[in-house]
Amino acid sequence: MNSLDLFRTEFQESIDVAFIETRLATSRGRVLAPLEPFDLRTTIQEAAEGVVLHREEFAGAFPSHTLLGFYWDGFGPTSSGATVDLVDLGATGTLAYWITEDAPTYAFALIQPGGDTDIWPAFVVDLFRDNGESYGIELFGSLPSQTTNGRPDLVPPVALREAFWQWIEGREAVGRPQWEHLRDHTIESLEQPNPLQRSLDLLRRAARLGIDGFLAATEPEHVGLPEDDRRLILENYFTLTNR
């Protein structure tokens, strides 16, 4: 067995041991999750211990690509991003892992078989429904300013839109109002697309009103919007932010 095959074998054995909980199943596929957080970088380092691999061999051991990319405008020039990436493990399935700027890279789902297009929409909706909690990760604390769908063949727009709906409704259900803020933020983004200018406008408004006045003026009123209004808000947000 050469070095590359040894590395692959060690890595896939680690996946087989960890991913044993069935989180989701369809007639032709299933999604497995680990019982505890699975640090992908540490697992790769352990599998590669004592194995001599050239850089090109290591990079090509398991082809990977981005499923979904998320970007957030910050206040002023700051910003942040995160991605759900996939690595093809062949007959073992497709491994999904979560990459952020300030946390370990966690593998959180194993989709079997990876080529079953029916399982992917259900998986993404299930992932968003509780913000990734049942998969051992936290997707995000606020809706992204931009989402890039790297695999619309796996996750069509209608499924991704439904995933966002489930995320928002899930946050609302645990006492974290979203709809009125999303409505107001979407309107502001349409009126002023430049996030730097929006930040400057907020600073000027805060200076004019004072802190207490600014907080009172910008706190959305939770009025219990009907479903038709919520669907329209989501459609406007989705159209504005998804690529």
Buried (B, 14 or more C-beta within 10 A) or exposed (E): EEBBEBBBEBBBEBBEEBBEEEBBEBEEBBBBBBEEBBBBEEBBEEBBEEBEBEEEBBEEBBEEEBBBBBBBBEEEEEBBBBBBBBBBBEEBBBBBBBBBEEEEBBBBBBBBBBEBBEBBBBBBBBBBBBBBEBBBBEBBEEBBBBBBBBBEEBBBEEBBBBBBBBBBBBBBEEEEBBBBBBBEBBEBBEEEEEBEEBBEBBEEEBEEBEEEEBEEEEEBEEEEBEEEEBEEBBEBBBEBBBE
